[in-house]
């Protein structure tokens, strides 16, 4: 059987959330042979120890892969953060025995069984992903694709959940190609590495059901989400937790309670919950046209 792994990239700021992401996958996997990797960006030894402690507390092994931004990345970095760049260089650190790789952003949680992803037929593609929410707005997606150099009429994926045929990615040098694209066109990429990856895999990726990357705006339209992706600035572990994420807030608090990261998850006050609900209702009312277009696209995708 091929060796598979799940990976999250994180610096110290997102380390507690990244570990919760990996734990959520473990809880939703029947296959015990999956390896859990964390590409640790400039982590200190005590920070790596905290990851080990988290793993022991929850009965899992998390392998930390040390990472420092290469000189070529620093030279081309500009406004791109080290955490953003890390994904484009992770091929240099992935163990050689990995053949299938599930990449997850640190603001992602698995909430239903995900074993299906590790037996998925790639149908000759090197990547499987979910449409970005922008695909519900053809005028916006088209403008973005033209700007970054993609072909006309294609699809644009969200890069928060990416399932790679890692053997194919290695054999074809797809990440080296993505870095070349980044260095050539980073000034055009408003969506950072997501844009670069979309250029590399343009027209050559398998479209997954939205339940595998249920972005915040898609929550009302996706049946049985398997992976939540908390897009936007407000996250479930913050005191300003959005109304749509309220159920997930307790999960972070519970998973981090007995760790040195317990203060990472801050629960909102009663007043904060009420304010969050009212804000949510206001946005729903104010964005009815937008919601209708998203419903029309993602309920039938």
matplotlib code that plots the C-alpha trace (Angstrom):
import matplotlib.pyplot as plt

x = [0.0, 1.3, 2.5, 0.3, 0.7, -1.1, 0.9, 0.3, 2.8, 3.1, 5.2, 5.0, 2.0, -0.3, 1.3, -1.7, -4.2, -2.0, -1.8, -5.6, -5.9, -3.8, -5.6, -9.0, -7.8, -6.6, -10.0, -11.6, -9.3, -9.8, -6.5, -3.8, -0.9, -1.2, 1.8, 1.2, 3.7, 4.2, 6.5, 7.8, 8.9, 11.8, 10.7, 12.9, 13.6, 11.1, 8.4, 9.1, 8.8, 5.4, 4.2, 5.6, 3.7, 0.5, 0.8, 1.5, -1.5, -3.8, -2.2, -0.7, 2.8, 3.5, 6.7, 8.1, 10.1, 12.4, 12.2, 13.9, 13.1, 15.7, 17.7, 15.9, 12.6, 13.9, 15.1, 11.7, 9.7, 8.5, 5.2, 4.9, 5.3, 7.6, 4.5, 3.0, 6.2, 6.8, 4.1, 6.0, 9.2, 7.7, 8.7, 12.3, 11.4, 8.7, 10.1, 10.9, 8.5, 5.4, 3.3, 0.0, -0.1, -3.0, -2.0, -4.2, -4.1, -3.8, -7.3, -8.9, -10.7, -11.9, -15.4, -16.3, -14.4, -11.7, -10.4, -12.0, -9.4, -6.6, -8.1, -9.4, -8.7, -6.8, -7.8, -4.4, -4.1, -1.5, -3.8, -7.4, -9.0, -12.2, -13.4, -12.6, -15.7, -14.8, -16.0, -19.6, -18.8, -17.5, -16.7, -14.3, -12.8, -12.3, -10.5, -8.3, -7.4, -6.5, -4.4, -2.2, -1.8, -4.3, -6.2, -9.7, -12.7, -10.9, -11.6, -9.7, -9.2, -8.9, -5.5, -6.6, -7.1, -5.0, -4.7, -1.6, -0.4, 3.0, 4.8, 3.6, 4.5, 8.0, 8.4, 7.2, 9.0, 5.7, 6.8, 10.0, 7.8, 5.5, 8.5, 9.7, 6.2, 6.2, 9.6, 8.4, 4.9, 4.6, 3.7, 0.5, -0.5, -3.0, -3.8, -0.1, 0.8, -2.7, -2.4, 1.0, -0.4, -3.4, -1.1, 1.0, -2.0, -4.2, -6.7, -4.9, -6.6, -9.4, -12.4, -13.6, -17.0, -17.2, -17.6, -13.9, -13.1, -16.2, -15.0, -16.8, -19.1, -20.1, -21.4, -25.1, -25.0, -22.9, -24.4, -22.4, -19.2, -16.2, -13.5, -14.3, -12.0, -12.3, -11.6, -11.5, -9.8, -12.0, -11.2, -13.0, -10.3, -10.6, -12.9, -14.5, -15.5, -17.9, -21.4, -21.1, -18.0, -19.5, -19.7, -16.1, -14.8, -15.3, -13.4, -10.2, -10.6, -11.1, -8.1, -5.8, -7.0, -4.3, -1.4, 0.8, -1.3, -4.5, -4.8, -4.6, -8.4, -10.3, -14.1, -16.4, -18.4, -22.2, -22.3, -19.8, -22.0, -25.0, -23.0, -21.7, -25.1, -26.5, -23.5, -24.1, -27.8, -26.9, -24.4, -26.9, -29.6, -27.1, -25.6, -28.7, -27.7, -24.2, -25.6, -28.0, -25.2, -23.1, -26.0, -26.7, -23.1, -22.1, -25.4, -25.0, -21.2]
y = [0.0, 3.5, 5.7, 8.7, 11.7, 14.8, 18.1, 21.5, 24.4, 26.7, 29.3, 29.7, 32.1, 29.4, 26.4, 25.5, 25.8, 23.7, 20.9, 21.0, 20.6, 17.5, 16.1, 16.6, 14.5, 11.7, 11.6, 11.1, 8.5, 4.7, 4.1, 4.1, 4.1, 7.8, 10.0, 13.4, 16.1, 19.7, 21.9, 24.0, 27.5, 28.8, 26.9, 26.9, 23.6, 24.4, 25.1, 21.7, 20.1, 21.7, 20.0, 16.7, 17.2, 18.0, 14.8, 12.6, 14.2, 13.2, 9.8, 10.7, 11.2, 14.5, 14.6, 18.2, 19.0, 21.9, 24.6, 27.9, 30.1, 29.5, 32.5, 32.5, 32.8, 35.7, 37.6, 37.3, 37.5, 41.1, 41.3, 37.5, 36.1, 33.2, 31.1, 31.8, 30.9, 27.6, 25.7, 26.4, 24.9, 22.0, 19.5, 19.8, 18.4, 15.8, 12.3, 10.4, 7.5, 9.6, 9.0, 10.7, 14.0, 15.9, 19.5, 21.6, 25.2, 25.7, 27.2, 23.9, 21.2, 17.8, 17.1, 13.8, 10.7, 11.5, 8.1, 8.4, 11.0, 8.5, 6.0, 8.6, 7.9, 11.0, 10.1, 11.0, 14.3, 15.3, 17.4, 17.3, 20.4, 22.4, 25.4, 28.7, 30.7, 33.3, 30.8, 31.8, 35.2, 34.6, 38.3, 38.2, 34.8, 35.6, 38.9, 37.1, 34.3, 36.8, 38.9, 36.0, 34.3, 31.4, 30.1, 31.5, 29.7, 27.4, 26.8, 28.3, 26.3, 27.2, 26.2, 25.6, 21.8, 20.2, 16.5, 15.7, 12.6, 13.3, 10.8, 12.7, 16.1, 14.9, 13.2, 16.3, 18.9, 20.7, 22.6, 23.8, 25.0, 26.8, 28.6, 29.8, 31.2, 32.9, 34.5, 35.7, 37.0, 37.5, 41.2, 40.0, 37.6, 39.1, 35.7, 34.8, 31.1, 30.2, 32.1, 30.5, 27.0, 27.7, 28.8, 25.6, 23.2, 25.3, 22.9, 19.9, 19.2, 17.0, 18.9, 17.7, 18.1, 21.3, 19.2, 18.5, 22.2, 24.0, 27.6, 29.9, 31.4, 28.0, 26.6, 27.3, 25.5, 22.3, 19.1, 17.1, 19.1, 16.9, 19.6, 23.1, 25.9, 29.1, 31.6, 35.3, 37.2, 36.0, 32.5, 30.1, 30.4, 34.2, 36.1, 37.7, 34.2, 34.5, 33.2, 30.6, 29.2, 29.2, 25.4, 24.9, 27.4, 24.9, 22.3, 24.4, 25.2, 21.6, 20.3, 22.9, 23.0, 20.8, 22.2, 25.3, 26.8, 26.9, 30.7, 30.5, 29.9, 32.8, 32.3, 35.3, 36.9, 36.7, 40.2, 39.1, 36.2, 38.4, 41.0, 38.2, 36.9, 40.3, 40.9, 37.6, 38.4, 41.8, 40.3, 37.8, 40.4, 42.8, 40.2, 38.4, 38.7, 37.4, 34.5, 33.6, 33.4, 31.2, 29.0, 28.6, 27.6, 25.5, 23.7, 22.2, 21.9]
z = [0.0, -0.9, 2.0, 2.7, 4.8, 6.0, 6.3, 7.8, 7.5, 10.5, 12.3, 16.1, 15.8, 14.3, 16.0, 18.3, 15.5, 13.2, 15.8, 16.2, 12.4, 12.4, 15.4, 13.7, 10.8, 13.1, 14.8, 11.4, 9.9, 10.2, 8.5, 11.2, 8.6, 7.7, 8.8, 10.3, 9.3, 10.4, 8.4, 11.3, 10.1, 12.2, 15.3, 18.4, 20.2, 23.0, 20.4, 18.8, 22.3, 22.7, 19.5, 20.8, 24.1, 22.3, 20.3, 23.4, 25.2, 22.3, 21.5, 18.1, 16.6, 14.8, 12.9, 12.8, 9.6, 10.3, 7.7, 6.9, 4.0, 1.2, 0.0, -3.3, -1.4, 0.7, -2.3, -4.1, -0.9, -1.0, 0.8, 1.0, 4.5, 5.4, 6.2, 2.8, 1.0, 2.9, 1.0, -2.3, -0.9, 1.1, -1.6, -0.4, 3.0, 2.4, 3.1, 0.0, 0.7, 0.6, -2.5, -1.6, 0.4, 1.9, 2.5, 4.9, 6.0, 9.8, 9.8, 8.8, 10.8, 9.7, 11.0, 9.2, 8.0, 5.4, 4.5, 1.1, 0.1, 0.6, -1.9, -4.4, -8.1, -9.4, -13.0, -14.2, -12.4, -9.9, -7.8, -6.5, -5.0, -4.5, -6.4, -4.6, -3.7, -6.4, -9.0, -8.1, -9.6, -13.2, -13.8, -10.8, -11.4, -15.1, -14.3, -11.7, -14.2, -16.9, -14.6, -13.4, -16.7, -16.7, -19.7, -20.5, -19.1, -16.6, -12.9, -10.0, -6.8, -3.2, -1.8, 1.8, 1.2, -1.5, -2.2, -4.2, -6.1, -4.6, -6.8, -9.9, -8.4, -7.7, -11.1, -13.0, -10.9, -10.3, -7.2, -8.8, -11.7, -9.2, -7.6, -11.1, -11.7, -8.3, -9.0, -12.4, -11.5, -7.8, -8.3, -10.0, -7.3, -4.9, -3.5, -3.0, -3.4, -4.3, -7.5, -8.3, -7.7, -9.9, -12.8, -12.4, -12.3, -14.7, -16.3, -14.9, -11.5, -10.4, -9.0, -5.6, -4.0, -1.9, 1.3, 1.2, 1.6, 2.9, 3.0, 5.4, 2.8, 1.5, 4.9, 4.1, 0.8, 1.4, 2.5, 5.1, 5.2, 5.9, 6.2, 7.4, 6.2, 8.3, 5.6, 6.5, 9.2, 12.1, 13.4, 15.8, 18.5, 18.7, 21.2, 18.2, 16.8, 13.9, 14.5, 11.8, 13.7, 17.2, 17.4, 16.5, 19.1, 22.0, 20.1, 20.0, 23.7, 24.7, 22.6, 23.9, 27.5, 29.1, 27.0, 27.4, 24.6, 26.6, 26.3, 22.5, 22.4, 23.8, 24.3, 23.6, 26.3, 26.3, 24.9, 22.3, 21.2, 20.8, 18.8, 16.6, 15.9, 15.1, 12.8, 11.1, 10.5, 9.1, 6.7, 5.5, 4.8, 3.2, 0.9, -0.4, -4.0, -3.3, -1.3, -4.1, -6.6, -4.2, -3.6, -7.3, -8.0, -5.1, -4.6, -8.1, -8.4]

ax = plt.figure().add_subplot(projection="3d")
ax.plot(x, y, z, "-o")
ax.set_aspect("equal")
plt.show()
